[in-house]
Amino acid sequence: MPEFILVGFTTDPVMQLILFVVFLGVYSVTLVGNTTLITLICNDSRLHTPMYFFIGNLSFLDFWYSSVYTPKILKTCISEDKSISLAGCVAQFFFSAGLGYNECYLLVTMAYDRYVAISNHLLYAQVTSKRLGIYLVICTYSGGFVNAIILTSNTFTLDFCGDNVIDDFFCDVPPLVKLACGVKESYQPALHFFRASNVSVCACFYLLFSELVAGRVDGSIYLLRYLAPPLPVLNIKL
């Protein structure tokens, strides 16, 4: 199957033009906002702290994550050509999965950073050094793209023997699985469980790490208050 056809949001030309203007405006604000934030963090020495280092990386990821989908969506809104090549679909799927995982892992890491800042504020500078921050960011990037490789290989090794029309505006697991033949009904729920459980495993790792370092159960319970609220949102995102 050399290419896929993206259905998009609507076939109404007027609505397509409206969506194009809306998406272009939101995309422009996203790029300008993230670029401004990264520039401020890099140029202001007062912001060279672990918290702003993580925020800068989050802005960097958000910059590219929005760029994975939006240019193709904008083209689909104003062009008669709704096709996307197989290589383009694989690339879009891989980078969207990798950047999405990276954002989720980084948000869990930022929650742990806030826990350390509040529970050990006197020793915060010594505990969360610049070296540790770089190491945690490298781990989030590595873990995110390793998971993206697994997810992409599992998805695109399926036998796409059906129609090549994707009932969506980008390449994602549910519409691609619908095009595959011989896939068990339990495959898609299992795949979603794999995607969502990764973030929970990351949170459990920080809980275990906190328990080993602090040696107290109450510290882990306090950390859980910071990690628990974003987990449902991050799982839905994935």
C-alpha positions in Angstrom: 0.0 0.0 0.0 2.0 3.0 -1.2 -0.2 5.7 0.3 -3.2 6.5 2.5 -6.0 9.0 2.1 -6.9 11.2 5.1 -10.6 11.9 5.4 -10.0 15.0 7.5 -12.6 17.0 9.4 -15.2 17.9 6.7 -15.7 18.1 3.0 -17.5 21.5 3.1 -15.2 24.1 1.4 -16.4 26.9 3.6 -15.8 25.0 6.8 -12.4 23.8 5.6 -11.4 27.5 5.1 -12.6 28.4 8.5 -10.7 25.5 10.1 -7.6 26.5 8.1 -7.7 30.0 9.6 -8.4 28.7 13.1 -5.6 26.1 13.0 -3.2 28.5 11.4 -3.8 31.0 14.2 -3.5 28.5 17.0 -0.4 27.0 15.4 1.3 30.4 15.0 0.6 31.3 18.6 2.0 27.9 19.7 5.2 28.4 17.8 5.7 32.0 18.9 4.9 31.2 22.5 7.2 28.2 22.8 10.0 30.0 20.9 9.7 33.0 23.1 9.8 30.9 26.3 12.8 28.9 25.2 14.7 32.2 24.2 13.9 33.8 27.6 15.1 30.7 29.5 18.3 30.5 27.5 19.2 34.2 27.7 18.2 35.0 31.3 20.8 33.5 33.8 18.2 33.9 36.6 16.1 31.2 34.9 19.0 28.7 34.7 17.4 26.4 37.3 16.2 22.8 37.1 12.5 23.9 37.1 13.0 26.2 34.1 15.3 23.7 32.4 12.4 21.3 32.4 9.9 23.9 31.3 12.2 24.8 28.4 12.4 21.2 27.3 8.6 20.9 27.6 8.3 24.0 25.3 10.8 22.4 22.9 8.8 19.2 22.8 5.5 21.1 22.4 7.0 23.1 19.5 7.8 19.9 17.5 4.8 17.9 18.7 2.4 20.5 17.2 4.5 20.6 14.0 4.0 16.9 13.5 0.3 17.2 12.7 -0.5 20.8 11.9 1.2 21.4 8.6 -0.5 18.3 7.1 -3.8 19.4 8.6 -3.4 22.8 7.0 -2.6 21.3 3.7 -5.6 19.0 3.9 -7.9 21.9 4.6 -7.1 23.9 1.5 -5.9 21.2 -1.0 -7.7 18.6 -3.0 -4.9 16.2 -2.4 -5.7 14.3 0.8 -3.1 11.6 0.4 -0.1 10.8 2.6 2.6 8.4 1.6 3.4 5.3 3.6 6.8 6.8 4.6 5.1 10.0 5.6 2.5 8.2 7.6 5.2 6.1 9.4 7.2 9.3 10.1 4.2 11.1 11.4 3.2 8.2 13.6 6.7 7.6 15.0 7.4 11.3 15.9 3.9 11.9 17.3 4.3 8.8 19.5 7.8 9.6 20.6 7.2 13.3 21.3 3.9 12.4 23.1 5.7 9.9 25.3 8.5 12.4 26.0 6.0 15.1 27.1 4.3 12.7 29.5 7.5 11.4 31.0 8.8 14.9 31.3 5.6 16.1 33.1 6.0 13.2 35.6 9.6 14.2 36.1 8.6 17.9 36.7 6.0 16.7 39.3 8.9 14.8 41.1 11.0 18.0 40.8 8.3 20.0 42.5 8.0 17.4 45.2 11.7 17.6 46.0 11.6 21.4 45.9 8.8 21.5 48.5 9.8 18.6 50.8 13.5 19.4 50.8 13.6 23.0 49.9 16.8 23.7 51.9 18.7 21.0 50.1 16.9 21.4 46.7 20.0 22.9 45.0 22.2 20.1 46.1 19.7 17.3 45.4 18.6 18.4 41.9 21.8 19.5 40.3 22.2 20.5 36.7 23.8 17.2 35.9 20.8 15.3 37.3 18.4 17.4 35.3 20.3 16.7 32.1 20.3 13.0 33.0 16.6 12.9 33.6 15.8 14.7 30.4 18.0 12.3 28.4 16.2 9.4 30.1 12.8 10.8 29.1 13.8 11.4 25.5 15.4 7.9 25.3 12.4 6.2 26.9 9.9 8.0 24.7 11.5 7.2 21.4 12.2 3.5 22.4 8.5 3.2 23.1 7.8 4.9 19.8 9.9 2.4 17.9 8.1 -0.5 19.6 4.7 1.0 18.9 5.5 1.9 15.3 7.0 -1.4 14.4 4.0 -3.3 15.9 1.6 -1.1 14.0 3.2 -1.0 10.6 4.0 -4.7 10.5 0.3 -5.4 10.3 -1.1 -6.6 7.0 -3.0 -3.6 5.5 -5.2 -5.5 3.0 -8.3 -3.3 3.3 -9.2 0.1 2.1 -6.5 2.8 2.2 -8.8 5.5 3.5 -8.0 6.7 7.1 -11.1 8.0 8.8 -9.1 10.7 10.7 -7.0 13.7 10.1 -3.6 12.0 10.9 -2.1 8.6 11.2 -3.0 7.0 14.5 -3.5 3.5 15.9 -7.3 3.1 15.8 -7.9 4.0 12.1 -4.8 2.1 11.1 -5.8 -1.0 12.9 -9.2 -0.8 11.2 -7.4 -1.1 7.8 -5.5 -4.2 8.9 -6.6 -7.8 8.3 -6.5 -10.7 10.7 -6.2 -8.5 13.8 -7.8 -9.8 17.0 -10.4 -7.6 18.7 -8.2 -7.6 21.8 -5.2 -6.2 20.0 -6.3 -2.5 20.1 -7.2 -2.5 23.8 -4.0 -4.3 24.6 -2.0 -1.7 22.6 -3.8 1.2 24.4 -3.0 -0.5 27.7 0.7 -0.7 26.8 0.7 3.0 25.8 -1.0 4.2 28.9 0.7 2.0 31.4 4.1 3.3 30.5 3.5 6.6 32.3 2.2 4.8 35.4 5.4 2.7 35.4 7.4 5.9 35.2 5.5 7.3 38.2 6.0 4.1 40.2 9.8 4.4 39.5 9.9 7.8 41.1 7.9 6.5 44.0 10.4 3.7 44.5 13.3 6.1 44.1 11.8 8.4 46.7 11.3 5.5 49.1 14.9 4.4 48.7 16.3 7.8 49.1 14.1 9.1 51.9 13.5 5.7 53.6 10.1 6.9 54.7 6.6 5.8 53.6 5.1 9.3 54.4 7.5 10.8 51.8 6.3 8.5 49.1 2.6 9.2 50.0 3.4 13.0 49.8 5.0 12.4 46.4 2.0 10.4 45.3 -0.1 13.6 45.8 2.0 15.3 43.1 2.1 12.4 40.7 -1.4 11.1 40.9 -3.4 14.1 39.6 -1.7 14.3 36.1 -1.7 10.5 35.5 -5.3 10.2 34.3 -4.8 13.1 32.0 -1.6 11.8 30.6 -3.1 8.3 30.0 -6.0 9.9 28.1 -3.5 11.9 26.1 -1.7 8.7 25.0 
